[in-house]
Amino acid sequence: MSRLVIVSNRVAPITEGKPTAGGLAIGVYEALKDTGGMWFGWNGEIDAEPATVPEIAHRNNVTFATVPLTRRDYNTYYRGFSNATLWPTFHYRDDLTRYQRDDYNGYRHVNARFAALLAPLLEPDDLIWVHDYHLLPFAQACRQIGVQQRLGFFLHIPFPSPQVLMTVPPHEALVRAMCEYDLVGFQTETDRTAFTDYLVRHAGATLHDDGTVTAFGRTLRTGVYPIGVYPDEIAQQATARATVKHILDLKQGLQDRKLIMSVDRLDYSKGMLERFRAFERLLELWPNQQGTVSFVQVAPPSRSDVAGYGEIRQQLETEAGHINGRFSDLAWTPLRYINKRYAHEVLMSFFRASQVGYVTPLRDGMNLVAKEYVASQDPADPGVLVLSCFAGAAQELDGALIVNPYDIDGMAEALRTALNMSLSERQTRHASMMATLREHNLSTWRNRFIADLRPPTTAAKPALLRTQPAAASVDG
């Protein structure tokens, strides 16, 4: 049986068999520990000299192969091209994009070095599953040094429309490199369509009715694989004994008020500023809500040394102070904005204690927080999920109240609807979403992707679906 090899930018630190990082790390580790295999990537450390061999560690049936970055690699590959160029562009914030050719060269250099360090560890039948935007050209780097194993790529964040992608000067080189993968997977059909539209319009690609596409002299498969969670495990975490003290503290502060709960990594793509303003609008339009509801936003800081993150933090602190200064009284603080980390089970218990889950990113590949909110609820008395139409999860969670995060009044109205929704309607909506989460859980995501990554059993020529002549190169 083929071994599964996971490659990601960061190999999350593992404590008692669980990653301490976010959605990608949790999803990758949970997918890997069931099958066994190897996880390769950056260990989060900065060293003066580049590594010559990975550091190897073992936990149960998983091998961890990790390497440090040099300061230059960190600044160009990670802080520069990955997070100052690709991240804002892929989240449709090209106004925040910063491109420097030196950063791009560093990005390609680290991908090539990762490939060279991984290659000696590979076995002939390995299936290599590469994750996220840091590693778009990784397959190309592998092919250039003779790696022949099957290589699949999954993008956890959105893939932008062709016109937006073209704001990144080396866009054609990046997409050409992506076509060296055997399988390229996306969270939603919207993302896959954006990718194939680029190939058809700018690479003269041919689409086939079996989901494959021929471009740049190669035929690869594309697919949609919405990442899931294990809902029953999350429900258990939400009621764990270790969370009791935190819940008592939370309820003491609420004093029987209803709770609107949000949890996000501090990032401009999460729509927190618009979310704060919609909560303020709720209190303006319906004064009877004042003193009866509290909003808690947990937003642990991240990427504080990347341009744009300090600004959004300052904006949120200013807005939170404005709302509290306007509406607070001696017995009630309407908005609690908390910049600290909590254990995962504690956050799940906060979700379970709340009446509204408020998840309104401006753009998001999937947003596992939305799914975790649903899974953490008490089926007998569930909360209501208010969810952005621009989160991939909105295409699956039909029981949520779907909102446009740019419509402040619309979000305020949705909050009011959620706070006043009847028990029977809440139960019906929750049951529908839980059925979806159980059917499309994390194992489904992993198994579908791996099944499609395995070598095809037949060599039948795919039928033609659509083609278009190649456009002239506009790469920079």
C-alpha positions as CSV (number, residue, x, y, z in Angstrom):
1,M,0.0,0.0,0.0
2,S,1.3,3.5,-0.9
3,R,2.6,5.7,1.9
4,L,1.1,9.1,2.3
5,V,3.6,12.0,2.4
6,I,2.2,15.4,3.5
7,V,4.2,18.5,2.5
8,S,3.1,21.9,4.0
9,N,4.8,25.2,4.8
10,R,4.7,24.6,8.5
11,V,4.8,21.3,10.4
12,A,2.8,22.2,13.5
13,P,4.3,21.6,16.9
14,I,2.7,18.4,18.3
15,T,1.7,18.2,21.9
16,E,0.2,15.0,23.2
17,G,-0.5,14.0,19.7
18,K,-2.4,17.1,18.8
19,P,-1.3,20.2,16.8
20,T,-1.4,23.5,18.5
21,A,-1.9,25.5,15.3
22,G,-4.9,26.4,13.2
23,G,-7.3,24.8,10.7
24,L,-4.8,23.6,8.1
25,A,-2.5,21.9,10.7
26,I,-5.4,20.3,12.5
27,G,-6.9,19.0,9.2
28,V,-3.6,17.7,7.9
29,Y,-2.6,15.9,11.2
30,E,-6.0,14.3,11.7
31,A,-5.9,13.1,8.1
32,L,-2.4,11.7,8.4
33,K,-2.6,10.0,11.8
34,D,-5.3,7.7,10.6
35,T,-3.3,6.4,7.7
36,G,0.3,6.8,8.9
37,G,3.0,8.4,6.8
38,M,5.3,11.3,6.8
39,W,4.8,15.1,7.3
40,F,7.5,17.4,5.8
41,G,8.0,21.1,6.1
42,W,9.3,24.1,8.1
43,N,9.7,23.7,11.8
44,G,9.0,27.4,12.6
45,E,12.7,28.1,13.5
46,I,15.1,30.6,12.0
47,D,18.8,29.4,11.6
48,A,21.8,31.2,10.4
49,E,22.7,28.5,7.9
50,P,20.3,26.4,5.7
51,A,19.7,22.8,6.7
52,T,21.5,20.1,4.8
53,V,19.2,17.3,6.0
54,P,15.8,17.3,7.7
55,E,15.4,16.6,11.4
56,I,13.5,13.4,11.9
57,A,11.1,12.6,14.7
58,H,8.4,9.9,15.2
59,R,5.1,10.0,17.0
60,N,3.1,6.8,16.8
61,N,2.7,6.0,13.1
62,V,3.7,9.5,11.8
63,T,7.2,10.5,10.9
64,F,8.0,14.3,11.1
65,A,10.7,15.6,8.8
66,T,11.4,19.3,9.5
67,V,13.8,22.0,8.4
68,P,14.5,25.5,9.6
69,L,14.5,28.6,7.4
70,T,17.3,31.2,7.2
71,R,16.4,34.8,7.9
72,R,16.6,35.6,4.2
73,D,14.3,32.7,3.4
74,Y,11.8,33.8,6.0
75,N,11.8,37.4,4.7
76,T,11.5,36.6,1.0
77,Y,9.6,33.3,0.8
78,Y,7.3,33.5,3.9
79,R,6.9,37.1,4.9
80,G,7.4,38.4,1.4
81,F,5.9,36.6,-1.5
82,S,3.7,34.1,0.3
83,N,2.1,36.6,2.7
84,A,2.6,40.1,1.2
85,T,1.8,39.0,-2.4
86,L,-0.1,35.8,-2.7
87,W,-2.3,36.0,0.5
88,P,-3.8,39.4,-0.1
89,T,-4.2,38.7,-3.9
90,F,-5.9,35.4,-3.4
91,H,-8.3,37.1,-0.9
92,Y,-9.1,39.8,-3.4
93,R,-7.2,42.5,-1.6
94,D,-4.9,43.5,-4.4
95,D,-4.9,47.0,-2.8
96,L,-2.7,45.4,-0.1
97,T,-0.5,43.4,-2.4
98,R,3.2,44.1,-2.3
99,Y,5.4,42.5,-5.0
100,Q,9.2,42.5,-5.2
101,R,11.1,40.3,-7.6
102,D,13.6,39.4,-4.9
103,D,10.8,38.0,-2.8
104,Y,9.6,35.9,-5.7
105,N,13.1,34.5,-6.3
106,G,13.3,33.6,-2.7
107,Y,9.9,31.9,-2.9
108,R,11.1,29.7,-5.8
109,H,14.4,29.1,-4.0
110,V,12.8,27.7,-0.9
111,N,10.4,25.5,-2.9
112,A,13.4,24.1,-4.7
113,R,15.3,23.5,-1.5
114,F,12.3,21.8,0.1
115,A,12.1,19.5,-2.9
116,A,15.8,18.6,-2.7
117,L,15.6,17.9,1.0
118,L,12.5,15.7,0.6
119,A,13.6,13.7,-2.4
120,P,16.1,11.4,-0.6
121,L,13.3,10.4,2.0
122,L,10.8,9.3,-0.7
123,E,9.9,5.7,-1.5
124,P,8.9,4.6,-5.0
125,D,5.1,4.2,-4.3
126,D,4.6,7.3,-2.2
127,L,1.7,9.6,-2.7
128,I,2.8,13.2,-2.1
129,W,0.0,15.6,-0.9
130,V,1.2,19.2,-0.9
131,H,-0.8,21.9,0.9
132,D,-1.5,25.6,0.2
133,Y,-0.2,28.7,-1.4
134,H,3.3,28.7,-0.1
135,L,4.1,25.7,-2.3
136,L,2.5,26.4,-5.7
137,P,5.7,25.6,-7.6
138,F,6.8,22.6,-5.4
139,A,5.8,19.9,-8.0
140,Q,7.8,21.7,-10.7
141,A,10.8,21.8,-8.4
142,C,10.4,18.1,-7.7
143,R,10.1,17.1,-11.4
144,Q,13.2,19.1,-12.2
145,I,15.3,16.8,-9.9
146,G,13.7,13.6,-11.1
147,V,10.8,12.9,-8.7
148,Q,8.3,10.8,-10.5
149,Q,5.9,9.9,-7.7
150,R,2.3,11.1,-7.8
151,L,2.0,14.7,-6.6
152,G,-1.3,16.3,-5.5
153,F,-1.9,19.9,-4.4
154,F,-4.7,21.2,-2.3
155,L,-5.4,25.0,-1.9
156,H,-7.0,25.8,1.4
157,I,-7.6,29.5,0.5
158,P,-9.6,30.9,-2.4
159,F,-8.2,30.9,-5.9
160,P,-8.8,34.4,-7.5
161,S,-10.5,35.2,-10.8
162,P,-8.1,35.5,-13.8
163,Q,-8.2,39.3,-13.8
164,V,-7.2,39.4,-10.1
165,L,-4.5,36.8,-10.4
166,M,-2.9,38.7,-13.3
167,T,-2.1,41.5,-10.8
168,V,0.7,39.2,-9.6
169,P,3.5,39.8,-12.2
170,P,4.7,36.1,-12.4
171,H,1.2,34.7,-12.6
172,E,1.8,32.7,-15.7
173,A,4.9,31.0,-14.3
174,L,3.0,30.1,-11.1
175,V,0.1,28.5,-13.0
176,R,2.5,26.7,-15.3
177,A,4.2,25.3,-12.2
178,M,0.9,24.2,-10.7
179,C,0.2,22.2,-13.9
180,E,3.2,19.9,-12.9
181,Y,0.9,18.4,-10.2
182,D,-1.1,15.3,-11.1
183,L,-4.1,16.6,-9.1
184,V,-5.0,20.1,-8.1
185,G,-7.8,20.4,-5.5
186,F,-9.9,23.4,-4.3
187,Q,-12.4,24.1,-1.6
188,T,-15.3,25.1,-3.9
189,E,-16.4,24.9,-7.5
190,T,-16.0,28.7,-7.7
191,D,-12.2,28.3,-7.0
192,R,-11.8,25.5,-9.5
193,T,-13.6,27.4,-12.2
194,A,-11.3,30.4,-11.6
195,F,-8.3,28.2,-12.1
196,T,-9.6,26.4,-15.3
197,D,-10.8,29.7,-16.7
198,Y,-7.3,31.1,-16.4
199,L,-5.9,28.0,-18.2
200,V,-8.4,28.3,-21.0
201,R,-8.1,32.0,-21.5
202,H,-4.4,32.4,-21.1
203,A,-2.8,29.0,-21.8
204,G,-5.1,27.6,-24.5
205,A,-6.0,24.8,-22.3
206,T,-8.4,21.9,-23.2
207,L,-11.0,20.9,-20.6
208,H,-12.2,17.3,-20.6
209,D,-15.5,15.9,-19.3
210,D,-13.7,13.7,-16.7
211,G,-12.4,16.7,-14.8
212,T,-9.0,16.7,-16.4
213,V,-7.4,19.6,-18.2
214,T,-4.5,19.7,-20.7
215,A,-2.3,22.8,-20.5
216,F,1.4,23.5,-20.9
217,G,1.9,20.1,-22.4
218,R,0.5,18.1,-19.5
219,T,-2.8,16.6,-18.5
220,L,-3.8,17.0,-14.9
221,R,-6.9,16.4,-12.9
222,T,-8.8,19.1,-11.0
223,G,-11.3,18.5,-8.3
224,V,-13.4,20.1,-5.5
225,Y,-12.8,18.7,-2.0
226,P,-14.4,20.8,0.8
227,I,-12.5,20.2,4.0
228,G,-14.5,18.9,6.9
229,V,-14.3,18.3,10.6
230,Y,-15.1,15.4,13.0
231,P,-18.4,16.8,14.4
232,D,-18.9,14.3,17.2
233,E,-15.3,14.8,18.5
234,I,-15.9,18.5,18.6
235,A,-19.2,18.0,20.5
236,Q,-17.2,16.0,23.1
237,Q,-14.6,18.8,23.4
238,A,-17.3,21.4,23.9
239,T,-18.5,19.6,27.1
240,A,-15.0,18.5,28.4
241,R,-14.5,18.9,32.1
242,A,-11.3,21.0,31.5
243,T,-13.5,23.8,30.2
244,V,-15.7,24.2,33.3
245,K,-13.8,27.0,34.9
246,H,-13.7,29.0,31.7
247,I,-17.4,28.6,31.1
248,L,-18.2,29.7,34.7
249,D,-16.1,32.8,34.2
250,L,-17.8,33.6,30.9
251,K,-21.3,33.1,32.3
252,Q,-20.5,35.2,35.4
253,G,-19.6,38.1,33.1
254,L,-22.7,37.6,30.9
255,Q,-25.2,37.6,33.8
256,D,-27.9,35.8,31.8
257,R,-27.4,38.0,28.7
258,K,-27.4,36.4,25.3
259,L,-24.0,35.8,23.7
260,I,-22.8,36.5,20.2
261,M,-19.5,34.7,19.7
262,S,-16.7,35.1,17.1
263,V,-13.3,33.4,16.9
264,D,-10.8,34.4,14.2
265,R,-7.1,34.7,13.7
266,L,-6.3,38.4,13.5
267,D,-6.4,39.0,9.8
268,Y,-7.9,41.7,7.4
269,S,-9.6,38.9,5.4
270,K,-11.9,37.9,8.3
271,G,-14.2,41.0,8.1
272,M,-14.0,41.8,11.8
273,L,-14.2,45.6,11.3
274,E,-17.4,45.2,9.3
275,R,-18.7,42.7,12.0
276,F,-18.1,45.2,14.8
277,R,-20.0,47.9,12.8
278,A,-22.9,45.6,12.2
279,F,-23.1,44.9,16.0
280,E,-23.1,48.6,16.6
281,R,-25.9,49.0,14.0
282,L,-27.9,46.3,15.8
283,L,-27.8,48.4,19.0
284,E,-28.7,51.5,17.1
285,L,-31.7,50.2,15.2
286,W,-33.1,48.1,18.1
287,P,-32.3,49.9,21.4
288,N,-34.2,47.2,23.3
289,Q,-31.2,44.9,22.6
290,Q,-29.0,47.2,24.6
291,G,-28.1,45.5,27.9
292,T,-29.5,42.2,26.8
293,V,-26.7,40.8,24.6
294,S,-22.9,40.8,24.6
295,F,-20.6,40.2,21.8
296,V,-17.2,38.4,22.4
297,Q,-14.6,38.5,19.7
298,V,-11.5,36.3,20.3
299,A,-8.8,37.2,17.8
300,P,-5.3,35.9,18.6
301,P,-2.6,37.9,16.8
302,S,-0.7,36.5,13.8
303,R,1.9,37.6,11.2
304,S,2.4,40.8,13.2
305,D,5.5,41.5,11.1
306,V,3.6,41.5,7.8
307,A,2.4,44.7,6.3
308,G,-1.3,45.4,7.0
309,Y,-1.7,43.4,10.2
310,G,-0.7,46.1,12.6
311,E,-3.2,48.5,10.9
312,I,-6.2,46.1,11.2
313,R,-5.4,45.5,14.9
314,Q,-5.3,49.3,15.5
315,Q,-8.6,49.7,13.6
316,L,-10.3,47.0,15.6
317,E,-9.1,48.4,19.0
318,T,-10.4,51.8,18.0
319,E,-13.8,50.5,16.9
320,A,-14.2,48.4,20.0
321,G,-13.4,51.4,22.2
322,H,-15.9,53.5,20.2
323,I,-18.7,51.0,20.6
324,N,-18.1,50.4,24.3
325,G,-17.7,54.1,25.0
326,R,-21.0,54.8,23.2
327,F,-23.2,52.0,24.7
328,S,-21.6,50.7,27.9
329,D,-23.0,51.4,31.4
330,L,-21.8,50.4,34.8
331,A,-23.3,47.0,34.6
332,W,-22.8,46.1,30.9
333,T,-19.9,46.1,28.4
334,P,-21.4,45.3,25.0
335,L,-18.2,44.2,23.2
336,R,-15.3,42.2,24.5
337,Y,-12.4,42.1,22.1
338,I,-9.8,39.6,23.3
339,N,-6.3,39.2,21.7
340,K,-5.2,35.9,23.3
341,R,-5.2,32.2,22.5
342,Y,-7.4,29.7,24.2
343,A,-7.2,25.9,23.9
344,H,-9.4,24.4,21.2
345,E,-11.7,22.7,23.6
346,V,-12.2,26.0,25.5
347,L,-13.2,27.8,22.3
348,M,-15.7,24.9,21.5
349,S,-17.2,25.3,25.0
350,F,-17.6,29.1,24.4
351,F,-19.4,28.3,21.1
352,R,-21.8,25.9,22.9
353,A,-22.6,28.6,25.5
354,S,-23.5,31.2,22.9
355,Q,-26.8,31.9,21.1
356,V,-25.2,33.2,17.9
357,G,-22.0,32.2,16.0
358,Y,-20.9,35.2,14.0
359,V,-18.6,34.1,11.1
360,T,-18.4,36.8,8.4
361,P,-15.1,36.8,6.5
362,L,-14.8,39.0,3.5
363,R,-13.3,36.0,1.7
364,D,-12.4,32.6,2.9
365,G,-11.5,29.2,1.3
366,M,-13.7,27.2,3.7
367,N,-13.7,28.5,7.3
368,L,-13.7,25.6,9.6
369,V,-14.8,27.8,12.5
370,A,-18.3,27.9,11.0
371,K,-18.4,24.1,11.0
372,E,-16.9,23.9,14.5
373,Y,-19.6,26.2,15.7
374,V,-22.4,24.0,14.4
375,A,-20.7,20.8,15.7
376,S,-20.3,22.3,19.2
377,Q,-23.9,23.1,19.8
378,D,-26.4,21.4,22.1
379,P,-28.9,19.7,19.8
380,A,-31.7,20.4,22.3
381,D,-31.0,24.1,22.4
382,P,-28.6,25.1,19.5
383,G,-27.3,28.5,18.6
384,V,-27.7,30.1,15.2
385,L,-24.9,30.5,12.7
386,V,-24.6,33.8,10.9
387,L,-22.3,33.1,8.0
388,S,-20.7,35.2,5.2
389,C,-21.7,34.3,1.6
390,F,-18.0,34.6,0.8
391,A,-16.9,31.7,3.0
392,G,-16.7,28.3,1.3
393,A,-18.7,26.8,4.1
394,A,-21.8,28.8,2.9
395,Q,-22.1,26.4,0.0
396,E,-22.6,23.5,2.4
397,L,-24.3,24.9,5.6
398,D,-27.8,25.6,4.3
399,G,-29.1,26.1,7.8
400,A,-27.1,29.2,8.5
401,L,-28.3,32.8,8.0
402,I,-26.2,33.8,5.0
403,V,-25.2,37.4,4.9
404,N,-23.1,39.8,2.7
405,P,-20.4,41.1,5.0
406,Y,-20.3,44.4,3.1
407,D,-24.0,45.0,4.0
408,I,-23.8,46.4,7.5
409,D,-27.6,46.8,7.9
410,G,-28.2,43.3,6.5
411,M,-25.8,41.8,9.1
412,A,-27.5,43.7,11.9
413,E,-30.9,42.4,10.7
414,A,-29.5,38.8,10.6
415,L,-28.2,39.2,14.2
416,R,-31.6,40.3,15.4
417,T,-33.3,37.4,13.5
418,A,-30.8,35.0,15.1
419,L,-31.3,36.3,18.6
420,N,-35.1,36.0,18.3
421,M,-35.3,32.7,16.4
422,S,-37.7,30.1,17.8
423,L,-36.4,26.9,19.3
424,S,-38.0,24.6,16.7
425,E,-36.5,26.6,13.8
426,R,-33.1,26.5,15.5
427,Q,-33.3,22.7,16.0
428,T,-34.4,22.1,12.4
429,R,-31.5,24.3,11.0
430,H,-29.0,22.7,13.3
431,A,-30.0,19.1,12.5
432,S,-29.7,19.8,8.7
433,M,-26.2,21.2,9.1
434,M,-25.1,18.4,11.4
435,A,-26.2,15.8,8.8
436,T,-24.0,17.6,6.3
437,L,-21.0,17.7,8.6
438,R,-21.3,14.0,9.4
439,E,-21.6,13.0,5.7
440,H,-18.8,15.3,4.5
441,N,-16.4,15.0,7.4
442,L,-12.6,15.1,7.5
443,S,-12.2,11.5,6.5
444,T,-14.4,12.1,3.4
445,W,-12.1,15.0,2.4
446,R,-9.0,12.9,2.8
447,N,-10.3,9.7,1.2
448,R,-11.7,11.5,-1.8
449,F,-8.5,13.4,-2.5
450,I,-6.3,10.4,-2.0
451,A,-8.5,8.2,-4.2
452,D,-8.2,10.8,-7.0
453,L,-4.5,11.1,-6.5
454,R,-3.8,7.4,-7.0
455,P,-2.7,6.4,-10.5
456,P,-5.6,6.0,-13.0
457,T,-6.6,2.4,-13.6
458,T,-7.3,3.0,-17.3
459,A,-5.6,5.0,-20.0
460,A,-8.7,5.9,-22.0
461,K,-8.3,9.2,-23.8
462,P,-10.6,11.8,-22.1
463,A,-13.4,13.4,-24.2
464,L,-13.0,17.0,-25.3
465,L,-15.2,19.5,-23.4
466,R,-13.9,23.0,-24.3
467,T,-10.9,24.6,-25.8
468,Q,-9.6,28.0,-26.7
469,P,-6.5,29.3,-28.5
470,A,-3.7,30.4,-26.3
471,A,-3.3,34.1,-25.5
472,A,0.0,35.9,-25.8
473,S,2.1,35.7,-22.6
474,V,1.6,38.6,-20.3
475,D,3.8,37.3,-17.5
476,G,6.1,39.6,-15.7
